[in-house]
Amino acid sequence: EELGQPNYAVPFLAPNATGKTILSGVNYASGGGGIMNATGRIFVNRIGMDVQIDYFSITRKEIDKLLGESKAKEYITKKSIFSITVGANDFLNNYLLPVLSIGARISQSPDSFIDDMITHFRAQLTRLYKMDARKFVIGNVGPIGCIPYQKTINQLNEDECVDLANKLALQYNARLKDLVAELNDNLPGATFVLANVYDLVSELIKNYKKYGFKTASRACCGNGGQFAGIIPCGPTSSMCSDRYKHVFWDPYHPSEAANLILAKQLLDGDNRYISPVNLRQLRDL
């Protein structure tokens, strides 16, 4: 909305994702999906990054048909922004999963798991580049040790976060920063912008009162434990009375009120939170 898009991106699998509609953008996101194909297997029907890019290749051909090849190429390279926020599930629903992941953790150190993630992600982003993607926004992994789900299952106090989860996120983020710099150097004409979600969300959690929130630990919608963090939001969940007072909407995700604050920083903020350029500058490149 803020960048002047008249319509929201349609979900790729929606029946109306056909014809000219796709020129306003397509959303390939999938709950529980990740960079690694094993991520989110407990959810069965999730769609990982590899398949999401397969789906984009279908859209890419459709745009050729709609606009003709040369106009389509210009449309994708100049007018399109590829927003990719992935990675948290690779830790939460893969490496850190209670029980299911113990095997992975015994056989694989955090370093080598993160190596695998970066290697996979590099290949995925390069594949998009080969299909003419040039403007990228890559979100790093937020402070996953501070989400209501992690606080609840680890029985922490309100102002505590899970050390291991946050350490993994920071370790991955440092490698991601290097990857983004490497891709900017090596893929001619592409601009990869890194969104520092970790620091943005940490700032909101730490100083939540300053931003008008009442809690940064309790989910607005969820059940179980002191932070409503065990059972995801669903039809039978208890709901808070004012979602705008919660940093977290459910056991995992920030609320809309929190997301608006994050979005403003990504649109117009400085390079503490988004670099080398912000989203408004990226659009105008």
N, C-alpha and C positions, 0 to 999 in steps of 0.2 A: 504493500500500500504506500509506504513512505517513499519508495523509489518510483512511484507513479504507475505501477502495474494495474491495468484495469480489472484483471481477473486473477484468481488464485490458480496455481498449477493444479491440473487434474491428476488424480491418482492413475498411474499407468494401467492398472487392471480394471478401472471403472468403465462401464459400458459406454459412457459418453466421451471417452478419451480417443476421439477419432476426428479426422478432417481438420479444419482450421483451428479447432479448440486447442490442439497441441501446440500451436504457435504462442500461446500464453504461458507455456511451461508445463512440464510433466513432473510428477512427484513419484519417485521410485522407492520411497522410504518403507521400511518394514519393521514393525515392532519386534524386538529381540534379535534382529539381524546384526551381523558384524563383519569385520574384515576377513576373519577366518571362517571357513565353511562349517566347522564344527560348532561355532558359536550359536547358542540359543536352541540347541537340539531338544531341550526339554519342552520347547514351545511347538515342536513339530513343524507347523506351517510357516516358519519365518523364511525370509528371502535374504540371503547374504549379498555382500557387495558384488561378487562375481556374477551372480544371476541378474542383479540390478543393472550391471553394465551390459549384459546380454540384452536385457530389455531396452536399454537406451539405443543399442545398435538397430533395433527394430524401428524405434522412433526416428532415428537418424535417416533411415531409408524413406520413411514416410515424408519427412521434410523435403528430401530431394524430389519426391513425387509432387508435393504441393507447390514448391517454389521453382523447381528446375535446379540443376546441380550448382551452377555458379552462384545464384542468389541464395541457395540453401547454405552453401559454404560461408558466404559473407554473414548470413543471419546467425550461424552458430559461432563463428569466430568473433564477431564484433558485438552482437546484441545479446548473446546468451551468457548467463552467469551460472556456473556449476557449483552448487552449495553442497558440501559433503561434511556431515557431522557423524562420525562413526568411531568406534574404538572402545567406548565405555562397556558395551555388552561383551566385548571380547574378554574383559576382566570379570564383570559381574556374573555373566551367564556362561562362562567357560572356565577361565583359569581359577577364579575364586569360588566357584560353586561348591557349597558344602557337599560332601560325599562324592558326587559325580566326578569332581575334578581332582580328587586326591591323587589318582593315577597320573594325571598330566603333571601335577606339581612334583611328584616323586621323580618322574622321568625327565622333567624339563625345568631348568632353572628360570627365574624371571627374565634374566638376560636373554636366554635363548628363545623364550616365548615372545619377547618383545622384538628380537631379531626377526623372527618369523613374520610377526605382524607388519614390520616395516618393509620387509622384502615383498610381501604380498601386496601391500598398499602401493609401493612404488610401481609394481607391474600394473595394478589397476588404474592408477592415475595416468600412466603412460599410454595405456590402452584408450582411455578417454581422449587424450591428446591426439592420438592417431585418427580419432574420429572427429577432429577439428575443434575440440574443446580448447579454449585459450584463457578464459577468465575463471579462476577457481577461488572459492573460499573454503578453507579447510579448518574445521573446528578441532581444537585439541580436547583431551579428555578432562572433564571437570573434577572437582574434589569428591570422587565417588565414595570416599570413606566417611563423608559427612551427610549422605542422603539418609532419610528416615529408615529405609530398609536395612542399611548396614549398621546404623546406630542401634536399631531394635534387636537384630539377631545377635549383636555382640554385647548387648545389655550395657550400653554406655550412658553416662550422664548427658544432660542437655548440651553442655559446651565441649564435649569430647568428640573426636572423630577417630575412625579406624586407621591406625597408622599404616599397616601393610597396604591397604587399598590405595591410600593417597600416595604412598611411596611409589607404587607401581605406576600410577597415573603420571607422577612427575618424571619418572624414569622414561616412560614412553614419550611424554611431551618433549623432553630434551632431544630425543632421537627424531621426533617428528619435525622439530624446528630445523634440524640439520637436513632432513629429507626435503623440506620445502625450499631451503636455500639451494640445495643441489639441483632440484627440478627447475628452479628459476634460472640457474646458470646453464643448464644443459638442454632445455627444451625451448628453442628459439621462438620468440613471439608470445610465449605464455606468461601470464602473471598469476602466481600462486600467492594468495593472501592467507596469512595465519591468524585465526581468531583465537584469542587467549581466553577461552571459556573458563579455564581453571582459576585464573586470578579474578576474573569478573564475578564468578559465583562465590568464590571465597570471600571477596569484599562484601557481597550482599549478606552472606551468612554471619560474618564477623560484626558488621555494623547494621544489622537488619532494622534496628529502631530508627536510625537516621533516615532510612528510606520509607518509613511509615509502616513497617511490618510488626506484628505482635509475636511471631515465632519463626525461627529458622530451623527448627528441629522436627516439628510435628507436621505430618501430612494432613492436608485439608480433607482428602477423601481416601479412606483406607481403613483397615482394622488390624488389631493385634498389637500387643506390647504398648509401652508408654508413648510411643510416637506414631501409632497407627501405621506401623511400617511393615507388617508381615504379609497381610493379604492385600493384593492390589485392589485398586478402586473398581467397584462393580455395582450392579443394581442393589445389592443388599448392604453396601458399605455405609458406615456412618459418615455424615458430611459436616464440615465446619459451617458456622453461620455466615462467615464473610471470607470468601476465598482471596480477596485482595489484601488480607492481613497475613497471609501465609506465603513464605518463600517457596515452599514445596506444595504442589498440587496433590501428588500421590506419593507412594513410597520411593519413587525414582526421579520424577521430573519436576523442574521448577514450575510455578504457577504462571498464568498469563501475565499477572502483574509484575512478576520477576522478569519474565521474558521481554516485556516491553522496555524495562530498564537496560537489559542486556543488549537488545536490538539497537537502542539509541546510541549506545557506546560503539557498537560495531559499524553503524552507519556513519557517524560523525566523529568518533573518538580518535585519540592519538595512538602512537605506536606502542604504548604500554599494553593496550588491549587488542589492537589490530594493526598488522604490519605486513608488507612495507607501505600499503595505502589502505584507507578505509573504504567501505562499500560504495559510498557516493563517488569517490574518486575512481574506484574500479569500474563503475558503470560508465563513467565519462571517458575512459581510456579509448 
